[in-house]
Amino acid sequence: RDILGFRPSSDVERQIAGLATNPGDAAALSMRGELRLQNGDFDGAIKDLRESLRRQPQPRVKRFLAGTLLASFAKNPERMIDSAQELESLVDEPRLKLEFLKVYIRALNSTGDRIGAVKQLFRLAAYAPGTDELFAGEPGFAITLSQGIRSQLFSAYVEADAEQKRGIVAAFEEEFKRLISAKDRGAM
């Protein structure tokens, strides 16, 4: 008899089998989603976790779905961009929020959206001021978050075409105005 999450596997199987008569059982949907994830069925896991969360919002399911989506989307930038709004609504823990922003920025860069990446870099900088969080660079190389943000802002501009450079300059101007306005209001 196997043990899954400190529960006998027979109990888990019985709970999941109950979906045949009660397809809206949020706990069973969550359990099946977790099992599907363990078996490599990301799409099935995401579907079950979304439905579980829709039927009965639970912080644990929300965190698990957010982590699953982040892991899934890290390998598929286009899918990440399409689902960024949903994913961001799921991440409320600071470390998960930082990870979301980093993955989102990588996705935007990989699809050539330099302006979008710059805007998200500004959000990342505002979200984590003064943090000593490490920012993964090249394999085997890491720098501080603030160094990584500066480096990526510079790279985005250098790699941009003329139209994107104008958009990046406009994003910098917009961010500067926001910062000055916040300072004037005493929010800094």
C-alpha positions, 0 to 999 in steps of 0.5 A: 500500500503506497502512501501519498502525502501521508495518506494511504493511496487507497484513500486518495484513489477512493476520493478521486473515484468519487468525482464520477458521482460528484464532479464538483468535489474541490478536494478531489479535483485538487488531489487529482490535479496534484497526481496528474502533475506528478505523472507529467500531465501538466495540462490535466493538472492545471485544468483540475487545479483551476476547477478546484480553485474556482469551486472552493478557493483554498490558499494551498491550491492557489499556491500549487496552481501558481507554482505549476503554471510558473514551471509549465510556462517557463518552458513556453514563453508564448503561453506565459504571455497569454496567461500572465494576467491569470498567473499574476492574480494567483501569486501573492507570496513575495517570493512567488511574485518575484519569480513570476516577474522574472519568468515573465520578463524572460518570456517577454524578452524571448518573444522580442517584446523589449518594451514590455520587458522594460516595463516589467523590469520597472515593476520588479525594481519597485516590488523588491527595492534593496533586496539582496535576492540573486538574479540568475544570469548565465548558467553558473553565474548569478548577480544581485537583483538590482545588478540584473535589472540594470543589466537587462534594461541596458540589454533591452535597449541595445538589442532593440530596433529603432522603433522599440528604442523609442518605446523604451525611452518613452517607458523610461520617461513614464517611469521617471514621471511616476517616481517624481510624482510619488516623491512629490506626494511623499510616497517614497 
